[in-house]
Amino acid sequence: MEARAYLKYTRIAPRKVQIVLDLIRNQPCDVALAILKHTPKAACEPLEKLLKSAMANAEHNHNMDKNNLYVAECFVSPGPTLKRMRPRAQGRAFTILKRTSHVTMVLKERE
């Protein structure tokens, strides 16, 4: 039995999210929440909401015990990239890529 939660079209680059996801993978949910709360990264705030959502899904939809939950899988994939132009010298324009992310989190129950 597993509980899933998705976070789509988040305006943060996938590389930045991946660093934080590596910290919480295979951790119990209470430890993962503590890690997210005390890590000074921009990706921690949306990932904390996602983890709480996955825990609520596990508890309400699948009748899992929230004390035995752990982060079984978590991964990020790139979403669509917003392309913006930045003016530069002599009338040129440089492209700025504003990347988005799709994050998936899977919780399972320890036996």
Helices and strands as residue ranges (DSSP letters): E 2-10, H 14-24, H 29-38, H 44-61, G 66-68, E 69-78, E 82-87, G 89-91, E 93-98, E 101-109
